[in-house]
């Protein structure tokens, strides 16, 4: 019995050692994960699944509606995110604040697929393209329910103009069918300045106040200031005009067509010009999974993946090689891929200095609250 017990104890010790070894191995190789913080409705979920299947890296995917939310989290530090997707001026300001780590481009071989012209424009915010890779780009313009707008403004009123938003006598005619504007002063102020014939990237107090006054005059016709709700509102026929992002409006059009609800949505780049913006992948300096973040960016820069995302969200990709794989109807849509003449009417803006930011925030608060 003593021998049997000794044998049992020896066998038990072996089993415990094996179990301990298994635990040790598991501890040495924890689950790989990448924490992504991106705009809502802005990626093909199948591409996230494909990334995980190929790499074994789990994607934890959170969404936001404004750049200000991202900026606040990142400046506070320890956000826990590995990938964020800020827009141009916010990217510029956060780079200056030292929030991001430089990209290890040796880990990003698919950067060879980037669109040179888009990359060059992005360098306004990220000199040398050291910190960011463009994911999508687009314009801020006007989405509308064509039938409802035409019924109220008449057959002779041009619709490809900021006048239908900024002239009080015109936008007032649309109040009953619903008008929304992005809750994004960094997009709206440059657009209004351009429409007024002023420099869209100005820091002049008088010019910015003129833009604020123009918005204040039409705020009574605005149902809501919001940066994502208008997609479904347009698609469902709940609003008839939205100042919004190109891809969002075209998503609304697609949803309306899928619903077969007879809502005809159009996206217009106004003749006075429109803001061209960029949303780019960047890695916070304190990202807990920087290697996985690089793997994620490189995967998203594959032409077939970038094209799938464009086909899903209706935004132009910063990936030139992806154009050959984009659906023909998207590639041919001037609201997504503008022709050369329209492209020349697009402008960019840069991050405000602190003084200008305080002024714009004050003016925007007045517009939103009516006080």
MITOR-856297 format. One record per residue: residue in three letters; x, y, z of N, C-alpha, C in turn. Coordinates in steps of 0.02 Angstrom, whole numbers, plus 50000, padded with zeros to 5 digits. Example, Ala and Ser with C-alpha at 12.3 -4.5 7.8 and 13.67 -1.06 7.14 Angstrom:
<nuzas>
  residu     nx     ny     nz    cax    cay    caz     cx     cy     cz
     ALA  50660  49716  50390  50615  49775  50390  50660  49835  50390
     SER  50642  49888  50354  50684  49947  50357  50645  50002  50394
</nuzas>
This chain:
<nuzas>
  residu     nx     ny     nz    cax    cay    caz     cx     cy     cz
     UNK  50041  49940  50000  50000  50000  50000  50043  50063  50000
     UNK  50101  50059  50039  50146  50116  50041  50175  50131  49973
     UNK  50192  50074  49936  50220  50082  49869  50169  50111  49820
     UNK  50107  50085  49827  50055  50112  49784  50043  50186  49797
     UNK  50045  50203  49862  50033  50274  49879  50089  50317  49851
     UNK  50154  50291  49858  50211  50330  49832  50204  50339  49757
     UNK  50181  50286  49723  50172  50290  49651  50117  50339  49633
     UNK  50064  50339  49672  50009  50386  49660  50033  50457  49669
     UNK  50072  50468  49724  50096  50535  49737  50143  50559  49682
     UNK  50186  50512  49657  50232  50531  49603  50193  50550  49540
     UNK  50142  50509  49525  50101  50523  49466  50064  50589  49473
     UNK  50039  50602  49535  50003  50664  49546  50049  50724  49538
     UNK  50111  50716  49562  50159  50771  49556  50174  50785  49483
     UNK  50178  50732  49443  50190  50741  49371  50133  50779  49338
     UNK  50071  50758  49357  50013  50791  49328  50010  50865  49347
     UNK  50027  50879  49412  50027  50948  49434  50080  50989  49398
     UNK  50137  50957  49386  50191  50992  49350  50170  51007  49279
     UNK  50136  50959  49247  50112  50970  49179  50060  51027  49178
     UNK  50015  51025  49228  49964  51077  49232  49997  51145  49243
     UNK  50046  51147  49288  50081  51210  49301  50116  51235  49239
     UNK  50145  51187  49201  50178  51206  49138  50128  51235  49090
     UNK  50067  51205  49088  50016  51231  49042  49996  51302  49062
     UNK  49988  51313  49127  49970  51380  49150  50025  51429  49134
     UNK  50088  51408  49144  50144  51451  49129  50146  51469  49056
     UNK  50131  51420  49012  50131  51434  48940  50077  51483  48923
     UNK  50018  51474  48955  49963  51520  48941  49981  51590  48964
     UNK  50015  51595  49021  50034  51660  49046  50085  51693  49000
     UNK  50128  51650  48970  50179  51678  48927  50151  51700  48860
     UNK  50093  51672  48841  50063  51688  48777  49991  51710  48787
     UNK  49980  51770  48814  49911  51793  48825  49875  51805  48759
     UNK  49810  51810  48764  49770  51823  48704  49791  51889  48673
     UNK  49802  51888  48607  49821  51949  48572  49758  51989  48556
     UNK  49763  52054  48564  49704  52097  48555  49727  52164  48528
     UNK  49681  52198  48492  49692  52267  48471  49629  52306  48486
     UNK  49637  52361  48522  49580  52403  48542  49574  52462  48494
     UNK  49519  52463  48456  49510  52513  48404  49454  52561  48424
     UNK  49467  52625  48413  49418  52678  48428  49407  52717  48363
     UNK  49347  52710  48334  49335  52737  48268  49266  52768  48265
     UNK  49253  52805  48211  49187  52835  48200  49135  52780  48191
     UNK  49073  52796  48208  49018  52748  48201  49003  52735  48127
     UNK  48979  52675  48112  48959  52656  48044  49016  52668  47993
     UNK  49077  52646  48011  49134  52669  47972  49182  52612  47951
     UNK  49159  52551  47952  49201  52495  47932  49157  52436  47916
     UNK  49180  52394  47870  49144  52332  47854  49159  52281  47909
     UNK  49109  52260  47949  49123  52213  48003  49155  52148  47980
     UNK  49142  52129  47918  49173  52068  47892  49249  52074  47888
     UNK  49274  52135  47879  49347  52144  47877  49378  52136  47946
     UNK  49341  52154  47998  49366  52142  48066  49370  52067  48079
     UNK  49318  52031  48058  49319  51958  48067  49375  51926  48027
     UNK  49386  51950  47966  49439  51923  47924  49508  51935  47956
     UNK  49518  51993  47985  49581  52008  48019  49593  51960  48076
     UNK  49542  51947  48116  49550  51902  48173  49563  51831  48150
     UNK  49527  51808  48099  49538  51740  48074  49609  51730  48050
     UNK  49636  51780  48016  49703  51773  47988  49758  51780  48040
     UNK  49750  51828  48085  49804  51843  48132  49796  51814  48201
     UNK  49735  51796  48219  49722  51773  48287  49715  51831  48336
     UNK  49717  51893  48310  49712  51952  48353  49638  51972  48360
     UNK  49614  51973  48421  49545  51993  48434  49539  52069  48427
     UNK  49485  52092  48396  49473  52164  48388  49419  52185  48438
     UNK  49436  52231  48482  49387  52263  48526  49373  52331  48495
     UNK  49312  52341  48472  49296  52398  48428  49245  52443  48461
     UNK  49266  52505  48478  49222  52555  48507  49212  52612  48457
     UNK  49156  52648  48464  49142  52702  48416  49127  52768  48452
     UNK  49134  52822  48415  49121  52889  48441  49088  52931  48386
     UNK  49063  52990  48405  49028  53034  48359  49062  53101  48348
     UNK  49110  53119  48389  49143  53184  48381  49218  53177  48394
     UNK  49257  53219  48360  49329  53221  48371  49345  53245  48442
     UNK  49302  53287  48469  49316  53314  48536  49319  53258  48588
     UNK  49277  53207  48580  49278  53151  48627  49345  53115  48624
     UNK  49369  53103  48564  49434  53070  48555  49490  53111  48586
     UNK  49489  53176  48571  49541  53220  48596  49544  53220  48672
     UNK  49486  53225  48704  49483  53226  48777  49512  53162  48806
     UNK  49493  53104  48779  49518  53040  48804  49593  53034  48796
     UNK  49619  53054  48738  49690  53046  48724  49732  53094  48766
     UNK  49709  53156  48774  49747  53203  48814  49749  53184  48888
     UNK  49697  53149  48910  49695  53126  48980  49745  53069  48991
     UNK  49762  53033  48937  49810  52978  48943  49778  52913  48965
     UNK  49813  52859  48952  49791  52792  48972  49721  52776  48946
     UNK  49708  52792  48885  49642  52778  48856  49631  52704  48847
     UNK  49685  52666  48840  49679  52594  48828  49673  52577  48755
     UNK  49669  52628  48712  49660  52614  48640  49727  52607  48604
     UNK  49726  52564  48554  49786  52551  48514  49782  52586  48446
     UNK  49722  52597  48421  49710  52631  48358  49656  52683  48369
     UNK  49667  52744  48346  49615  52795  48345  49615  52826  48274
     UNK  49560  52860  48257  49552  52884  48188  49529  52957  48188
     UNK  49572  53003  48211  49552  53073  48213  49554  53106  48145
     UNK  49516  53160  48138  49515  53200  48077  49574  53249  48077
     UNK  49589  53277  48018  49649  53315  48006  49671  53365  48059
     UNK  49633  53418  48073  49655  53468  48122  49665  53438  48192
     UNK  49624  53391  48210  49632  53359  48276  49694  53316  48276
     UNK  49707  53281  48222  49769  53243  48215  49828  53290  48224
     UNK  49826  53346  48190  49881  53395  48194  49893  53419  48265
     UNK  49839  53436  48300  49845  53461  48368  49870  53407  48416
     UNK  49847  53345  48407  49867  53291  48451  49939  53270  48438
     UNK  49962  53275  48376  50033  53262  48362  50076  53313  48399
     UNK  50057  53376  48396  50095  53429  48431  50095  53418  48507
     UNK  50041  53388  48532  50036  53374  48604  50075  53312  48624
     UNK  50105  53278  48576  50145  53219  48592  50105  53158  48610
     UNK  50044  53154  48585  49999  53099  48603  50016  53034  48566
     UNK  50042  53039  48504  50051  52979  48463  50124  52957  48460
     UNK  50134  52894  48444  50201  52867  48433  50214  52865  48358
     UNK  50277  52876  48337  50292  52871  48266  50278  52801  48240
     UNK  50255  52797  48178  50242  52731  48148  50308  52696  48132
     UNK  50308  52631  48143  50365  52590  48121  50348  52565  48051
     UNK  50371  52602  48001  50350  52588  47933  50377  52522  47906
     UNK  50428  52494  47939  50452  52428  47920  50399  52375  47932
     UNK  50353  52390  47977  50299  52343  47992  50236  52357  47950
     UNK  50242  52404  47904  50185  52424  47863  50202  52420  47788
     UNK  50217  52360  47764  50235  52353  47693  50180  52375  47645
     UNK  50117  52372  47668  50062  52391  47624  50053  52466  47617
     UNK  50097  52505  47649  50097  52577  47636  50112  52592  47563
     UNK  50141  52544  47528  50154  52553  47456  50089  52565  47417
     UNK  50032  52548  47446  49967  52557  47412  49936  52625  47424
     UNK  49968  52667  47465  49938  52731  47482  49933  52776  47420
     UNK  49884  52821  47421  49871  52867  47366  49916  52927  47375
     UNK  49965  52938  47331  50015  52991  47341  49984  53060  47351
     UNK  49934  53078  47312  49905  53145  47317  49870  53154  47384
     UNK  49835  53102  47407  49802  53106  47472  49855  53109  47528
     UNK  49907  53069  47522  49960  53069  47572  49993  53137  47576
     UNK  50004  53168  47518  50035  53234  47516  49991  53286  47551
     UNK  49926  53283  47540  49880  53331  47573  49877  53317  47648
     UNK  49880  53254  47667  49879  53237  47739  49941  53263  47774
     UNK  49996  53271  47738  50058  53296  47768  50052  53367  47794
     UNK  49999  53403  47775  49986  53469  47804  49977  53462  47879
     UNK  49946  53408  47900  49933  53395  47971  49987  53353  48004
     UNK  50018  53310  47964  50068  53262  47990  50130  53267  47947
     UNK  50173  53317  47959  50232  53327  47917  50274  53263  47912
     UNK  50289  53245  47850  50328  53185  47838  50288  53121  47844
     UNK  50222  53128  47857  50178  53069  47866  50209  53020  47916
     UNK  50233  53047  47971  50268  53007  48021  50222  52970  48069
     UNK  50161  52997  48079  50119  52971  48133  50053  52940  48109
     UNK  50033  52952  48048  49965  52933  48028  49963  52904  47957
     UNK  49914  52862  47946  49899  52833  47880  49827  52847  47864
     UNK  49814  52879  47806  49745  52895  47789  49704  52832  47781
     UNK  49646  52832  47813  49598  52777  47807  49546  52794  47755
     UNK  49510  52849  47765  49460  52873  47718  49466  52949  47712
     UNK  49441  52975  47657  49437  53047  47648  49371  53062  47614
     UNK  49351  53124  47621  49287  53143  47590  49277  53218  47595
     UNK  49216  53239  47589  49200  53310  47589  49141  53323  47637
     UNK  49135  53385  47657  49077  53407  47696  49034  53449  47650
     UNK  48974  53425  47636  48930  53459  47589  48857  53454  47611
     UNK  48813  53449  47563  48741  53452  47577  48707  53388  47553
     UNK  48672  53355  47599  48630  53299  47581  48557  53321  47582
     UNK  48519  53296  47535  48449  53319  47532  48402  53267  47505
     UNK  48341  53271  47527  48285  53235  47497  48261  53278  47439
     UNK  48282  53259  47380  48273  53303  47322  48200  53324  47311
     UNK  48155  53277  47316  48084  53293  47302  48057  53344  47352
     UNK  48073  53335  47417  48047  53380  47467  48078  53450  47461
     UNK  48142  53453  47446  48175  53518  47439  48150  53554  47378
     UNK  48145  53518  47322  48119  53549  47260  48048  53575  47270
     UNK  48007  53537  47305  47937  53557  47315  47933  53623  47353
     UNK  47983  53637  47396  47980  53697  47437  48019  53756  47407
     UNK  48071  53741  47369  48112  53795  47342  48098  53810  47269
     UNK  48061  53766  47236  48042  53779  47166  48092  53751  47117
     UNK  48070  53747  47055  48111  53715  47002  48170  53757  46981
     UNK  48167  53823  46992  48220  53867  46966  48276  53881  47016
     UNK  48267  53860  47079  48318  53873  47130  48376  53823  47123
     UNK  48438  53846  47110  48495  53800  47109  48504  53767  47177
     UNK  48520  53703  47175  48528  53666  47237  48601  53653  47254
     UNK  48646  53664  47206  48717  53652  47219  48752  53715  47245
     UNK  48723  53742  47299  48749  53804  47326  48737  53806  47401
     UNK  48784  53839  47437  48775  53849  47509  48718  53896  47524
     UNK  48692  53930  47473  48637  53978  47484  48576  53944  47516
     UNK  48563  53882  47497  48502  53850  47523  48508  53833  47597
     UNK  48569  53838  47623  48579  53830  47695  48585  53897  47730
     UNK  48620  53944  47700  48639  54005  47734  48595  54066  47721
     UNK  48553  54063  47670  48507  54119  47660  48443  54105  47701
     UNK  48430  54146  47752  48374  54133  47797  48307  54123  47761
     UNK  48295  54162  47708  48231  54157  47674  48223  54090  47636
     UNK  48279  54058  47619  48274  53993  47585  48270  53936  47635
     UNK  48315  53935  47683  48315  53879  47731  48252  53879  47774
     UNK  48221  53937  47783  48158  53939  47822  48103  53899  47788
     UNK  48106  53895  47722  48056  53857  47685  48064  53781  47695
     UNK  48121  53762  47722  48135  53690  47733  48125  53669  47805
     UNK  48109  53716  47848  48104  53701  47919  48052  53646  47932
     UNK  47997  53649  47897  47943  53601  47911  47961  53529  47892
     UNK  48008  53521  47845  48027  53452  47826  48091  53430  47859
     UNK  48124  53474  47897  48180  53453  47938  48248  53470  47910
     UNK  48287  53510  47948  48355  53529  47930  48401  53511  47987
     UNK  48458  53479  47972  48508  53463  48023  48576  53487  47999
     UNK  48620  53501  48047  48688  53522  48034  48734  53484  48080
     UNK  48792  53466  48054  48842  53431  48094  48858  53469  48158
     UNK  48866  53432  48212  48890  53462  48274  48966  53459  48273
     UNK  48995  53498  48227  49067  53495  48215  49091  53562  48190
     UNK  49106  53609  48235  49126  53676  48213  49188  53676  48169
     UNK  49233  53627  48179  49293  53625  48138  49278  53610  48065
     UNK  49219  53581  48051  49196  53571  47982  49151  53627  47958
     UNK  49109  53651  48002  49058  53699  47982  49086  53769  47971
     UNK  49129  53793  48016  49154  53861  48008  49194  53871  47943
     UNK  49240  53826  47925  49274  53835  47861  49226  53835  47801
     UNK  49175  53793  47804  49126  53790  47750  49088  53855  47743
     UNK  49067  53883  47799  49030  53946  47798  49075  54003  47775
     UNK  49136  54004  47799  49183  54056  47778  49194  54054  47702
     UNK  49201  53994  47675  49209  53987  47603  49148  54013  47566
     UNK  49089  53996  47592  49027  54018  47561  49020  54094  47562
     UNK  49048  54125  47613  49045  54198  47620  49099  54233  47580
     UNK  49140  54195  47546  49195  54225  47506  49255  54244  47548
     UNK  49260  54215  47608  49316  54229  47653  49364  54169  47653
     UNK  49423  54180  47679  49472  54126  47683  49448  54073  47731
     UNK  49440  54009  47709  49411  53958  47754  49455  53941  47813
     UNK  49520  53954  47808  49565  53937  47864  49587  54000  47902
     UNK  49546  54052  47899  49565  54115  47930  49569  54110  48006
     UNK  49609  54156  48035  49610  54163  48108  49584  54233  48127
     UNK  49561  54271  48078  49537  54338  48091  49472  54337  48132
     UNK  49472  54373  48186  49414  54374  48230  49352  54399  48193
     UNK  49359  54452  48155  49301  54480  48119  49271  54428  48071
     UNK  49314  54392  48036  49289  54342  47988  49252  54286  48023
     UNK  49281  54262  48077  49249  54207  48114  49183  54230  48144
     UNK  49180  54291  48167  49117  54317  48194  49065  54324  48139
     UNK  49086  54342  48079  49039  54344  48023  49009  54275  48009
     UNK  49052  54224  48012  49027  54156  48002  48980  54136  48058
     UNK  48997  54153  48120  48953  54138  48176  48886  54173  48170
     UNK  48887  54235  48148  48825  54273  48139  48782  54242  48084
     UNK  48814  54220  48030  48777  54188  47975  48742  54125  47999
     UNK  48776  54087  48040  48746  54025  48068  48691  54042  48118
     UNK  48702  54093  48158  48652  54112  48208  48587  54133  48175
     UNK  48593  54167  48117  48533  54190  48082  48489  54133  48057
     UNK  48518  54076  48045  48478  54020  48017  48464  53965  48068
     UNK  48489  53974  48129  48482  53920  48178  48410  53904  48194
     UNK  48365  53953  48188  48294  53940  48202  48263  53889  48155
     UNK  48293  53879  48097  48267  53830  48050  48298  53762  48059
     UNK  48348  53756  48104  48385  53694  48113  48351  53651  48166
     UNK  48334  53591  48147  48301  53545  48193  48350  53519  48245
     UNK  48411  53503  48223  48460  53474  48269  48530  53482  48242
     UNK  48578  53489  48289  48649  53486  48274  48674  53419  48298
     UNK  48693  53375  48252  48715  53308  48271  48757  53280  48214
     UNK  48804  53236  48231  48852  53212  48180  48841  53141  48157
     UNK  48787  53108  48178  48775  53041  48152  48701  53024  48143
     UNK  48657  53054  48182  48586  53036  48179  48556  53051  48110
     UNK  48584  53099  48075  48554  53119  48011  48555  53065  47958
     UNK  48598  53015  47966  48601  52961  47916  48534  52926  47911
     UNK  48509  52902  47968  48444  52868  47967  48387  52917  47956
     UNK  48395  52978  47980  48341  53028  47970  48331  53042  47896
     UNK  48386  53051  47859  48380  53061  47787  48350  52999  47754
     UNK  48376  52941  47772  48354  52879  47741  48280  52866  47751
     UNK  48255  52885  47810  48184  52873  47826  48138  52929  47804
     UNK  48166  52983  47777  48124  53039  47757  48104  53084  47814
     UNK  48140  53079  47871  48122  53119  47930  48150  53189  47926
     UNK  48202  53200  47886  48228  53267  47873  48238  53273  47798
     UNK  48241  53335  47775  48247  53344  47702  48314  53376  47682
     UNK  48351  53403  47730  48416  53432  47713  48463  53425  47772
     UNK  48524  53402  47758  48575  53394  47810  48642  53417  47783
     UNK  48675  53461  47821  48745  53475  47807  48784  53418  47840
     UNK  48817  53378  47798  48848  53318  47825  48907  53294  47784
     UNK  48932  53236  47805  48989  53206  47772  48966  53166  47711
     UNK  49006  53170  47658  48987  53139  47594  48966  53065  47602
     UNK  49008  53026  47633  48992  52955  47639  48930  52941  47680
     UNK  48919  52981  47733  48860  52972  47774  48796  52982  47733
     UNK  48796  53035  47692  48737  53049  47651  48727  52993  47601
     UNK  48780  52967  47572  48774  52914  47523  48754  52848  47556
     UNK  48774  52838  47619  48748  52781  47657  48673  52788  47665
     UNK  48650  52849  47681  48579  52861  47688  48542  52844  47624
     UNK  48571  52864  47567  48540  52849  47503  48535  52774  47492
     UNK  48588  52738  47510  48587  52666  47501  48534  52633  47546
     UNK  48529  52656  47608  48479  52628  47653  48408  52641  47629
     UNK  48398  52701  47602  48331  52717  47575  48314  52672  47516
     UNK  48363  52659  47474  48350  52616  47416  48338  52544  47438
     UNK  48375  52522  47489  48363  52454  47515  48294  52447  47546
     UNK  48272  52501  47578  48205  52501  47609  48149  52510  47558
     UNK  48167  52531  47497  48117  52543  47444  48061  52589  47469
     UNK  48081  52644  47501  48032  52688  47531  48019  52752  47490
     UNK  48044  52751  47427  48033  52808  47381  48064  52873  47405
     UNK  48115  52868  47449  48152  52928  47470  48214  52933  47426
     UNK  48219  52987  47389  48275  52998  47342  48324  53047  47373
     UNK  48383  53022  47392  48433  53062  47426  48488  53081  47377
     UNK  48508  53144  47378  48564  53168  47336  48617  53200  47381
     UNK  48680  53196  47359  48734  53230  47394  48763  53282  47347
     UNK  48773  53343  47372  48796  53398  47330  48859  53428  47359
     UNK  48910  53436  47317  48968  53477  47333  48953  53547  47306
     UNK  48942  53596  47349  48920  53662  47326  48970  53694  47277
     UNK  48943  53735  47234  48985  53767  47183  49037  53814  47213
     UNK  49024  53839  47274  49073  53883  47306  49133  53843  47332
     UNK  49127  53777  47336  49180  53736  47363  49159  53699  47425
     UNK  49200  53650  47445  49184  53610  47504  49248  53589  47539
     UNK  49242  53578  47603  49298  53556  47644  49317  53484  47627
     UNK  49380  53472  47614  49406  53404  47606  49437  53384  47673
     UNK  49416  53327  47699  49441  53305  47764  49473  53236  47758
     UNK  49510  53218  47808  49546  53154  47810  49537  53122  47879
     UNK  49520  53059  47881  49519  53020  47943  49575  52968  47938
     UNK  49620  52969  47987  49681  52930  47980  49694  52886  48041
     UNK  49723  52827  48028  49744  52783  48082  49805  52812  48117
     UNK  49803  52813  48183  49861  52835  48223  49864  52792  48286
     UNK  49924  52784  48313  49934  52741  48371  49955  52784  48431
     UNK  49915  52785  48485  49934  52823  48544  50001  52802  48572
     UNK  50037  52849  48600  50103  52835  48628  50100  52781  48682
     UNK  50046  52780  48721  50039  52731  48774  49996  52671  48755
     UNK  49990  52657  48689  49950  52600  48666  49977  52536  48697
     UNK  49934  52495  48728  49959  52434  48760  49978  52379  48710
     UNK  49955  52385  48647  49968  52332  48598  49991  52363  48532
     UNK  50049  52393  48534  50074  52429  48475  50088  52382  48416
     UNK  50114  52323  48430  50129  52275  48376  50064  52254  48341
     UNK  50013  52241  48380  49948  52223  48351  49918  52281  48312
     UNK  49930  52342  48336  49904  52401  48301  49936  52407  48232
     UNK  50001  52396  48228  50034  52398  48163  50007  52343  48117
     UNK  49995  52284  48145  49967  52230  48104  49898  52248  48078
     UNK  49859  52282  48119  49792  52303  48098  49795  52354  48041
     UNK  49838  52404  48049  49844  52456  47997  49867  52424  47932
     UNK  49917  52381  47935  49942  52350  47874  49889  52308  47840
     UNK  49848  52273  47879  49794  52233  47850  49743  52278  47816
     UNK  49726  52335  47848  49677  52381  47819  49702  52415  47755
     UNK  49768  52415  47746  49797  52446  47686  49804  52397  47628
     UNK  49780  52336  47635  49777  52291  47579  49724  52317  47530
     UNK  49737  52315  47466  49688  52342  47417  49619  52311  47424
     UNK  49615  52245  47431  49550  52212  47434  49512  52230  47498
     UNK  49549  52241  47553  49517  52259  47616  49494  52332  47613
     UNK  49538  52376  47589  49520  52447  47583  49460  52456  47537
     UNK  49458  52418  47482  49401  52423  47436  49337  52398  47469
     UNK  49342  52344  47507  49282  52318  47542  49254  52370  47590
     UNK  49298  52405  47625  49275  52457  47671  49243  52515  47634
     UNK  49273  52536  47578  49242  52589  47537  49174  52567  47511
     UNK  49169  52506  47487  49106  52481  47461  49052  52479  47515
     UNK  49074  52470  47578  49027  52465  47633  49004  52533  47658
     UNK  49052  52582  47663  49035  52646  47695  49026  52703  47646
     UNK  49043  52692  47582  49034  52744  47530  49078  52805  47541
     UNK  49138  52795  47566  49188  52847  47570  49247  52828  47527
     UNK  49283  52877  47501  49343  52864  47462  49400  52842  47507
     UNK  49435  52790  47487  49491  52764  47526  49554  52803  47509
     UNK  49599  52808  47558  49664  52836  47545  49711  52786  47513
     UNK  49684  52731  47489  49722  52677  47458  49711  52680  47383
     UNK  49762  52701  47346  49755  52708  47274  49745  52641  47240
     UNK  49780  52589  47262  49775  52523  47231  49705  52494  47239
     UNK  49667  52518  47289  49600  52492  47301  49550  52514  47248
     UNK  49564  52569  47213  49516  52596  47165  49494  52545  47113
     UNK  49540  52501  47093  49524  52451  47042  49473  52401  47067
     UNK  49463  52396  47133  49418  52346  47162  49354  52378  47190
     UNK  49349  52444  47186  49289  52478  47210  49232  52468  47161
     UNK  49171  52462  47187  49113  52453  47145  49108  52510  47093
     UNK  49093  52494  47031  49092  52545  46978  49046  52604  46994
     UNK  48988  52590  47025  48941  52644  47039  48968  52692  47093
     UNK  49010  52667  47137  49042  52710  47188  49099  52749  47156
     UNK  49139  52716  47117  49196  52749  47085  49172  52805  47038
     UNK  49114  52794  47007  49088  52844  46959  49048  52900  46993
     UNK  49037  52895  47058  48997  52945  47093  49040  53005  47110
     UNK  49027  53064  47082  49069  53122  47095  49065  53147  47167
     UNK  49014  53125  47204  49011  53143  47274  49061  53104  47316
     UNK  49086  53049  47289  49136  53008  47325  49205  53019  47295
     UNK  49211  53010  47231  49273  53022  47195  49261  53080  47146
     UNK  49272  53142  47169  49257  53200  47127  49300  53202  47064
     UNK  49272  53231  47011  49312  53241  46951  49364  53296  46964
     UNK  49408  53306  46915  49464  53351  46925  49441  53423  46938
     UNK  49389  53445  46902  49365  53514  46910  49337  53524  46981
     UNK  49300  53474  47005  49272  53479  47073  49328  53474  47124
     UNK  49376  53430  47111  49431  53421  47158  49468  53486  47170
     UNK  49473  53528  47118  49508  53592  47126  49469  53641  47170
     UNK  49404  53628  47180  49364  53672  47223  49365  53650  47296
     UNK  49400  53596  47310  49403  53572  47379  49460  53607  47416
     UNK  49449  53620  47480  49500  53654  47520  49509  53616  47586
     UNK  49562  53630  47620  49576  53599  47685  49582  53653  47738
     UNK  49578  53632  47801  49588  53678  47857  49638  53648  47905
     UNK  49668  53691  47946  49717  53668  47994  49692  53681  48065
     UNK  49728  53653  48113  49707  53658  48183  49709  53730  48207
     UNK  49659  53749  48247  49658  53816  48276  49709  53822  48332
     UNK  49737  53880  48340  49776  53895  48400  49727  53903  48458
     UNK  49754  53905  48518  49711  53906  48578  49663  53966  48578
     UNK  49689  54025  48559  49646  54084  48560  49589  54077  48510
     UNK  49604  54054  48450  49552  54045  48399  49504  53990  48419
     UNK  49530  53937  48450  49486  53883  48471  49435  53907  48522
     UNK  49457  53948  48569  49411  53975  48619  49357  54018  48586
     UNK  49377  54058  48536  49329  54100  48501  49278  54058  48463
     UNK  49302  54008  48426  49257  53966  48387  49210  53927  48433
     UNK  49236  53903  48489  49194  53866  48537  49139  53912  48564
     UNK  49157  53974  48580  49107  54022  48605  49054  54036  48552
     UNK  49076  54048  48490  49029  54062  48436  48984  54003  48423
     UNK  49013  53944  48424  48973  53883  48410  48922  53870  48466
     UNK  48943  53882  48527  48896  53874  48583  48836  53921  48575
     UNK  48850  53981  48553  48796  54030  48542  48749  54005  48487
     UNK  48777  53977  48434  48735  53951  48380  48692  53893  48404
     UNK  48722  53846  48440  48685  53787  48461  48632  53803  48513
     UNK  48646  53849  48558  48600  53862  48613  48552  53920  48598
     UNK  48571  53962  48549  48529  54020  48535  48539  54076  48582
     UNK  48593  54074  48622  48606  54127  48673  48677  54154  48664
</nuzas>
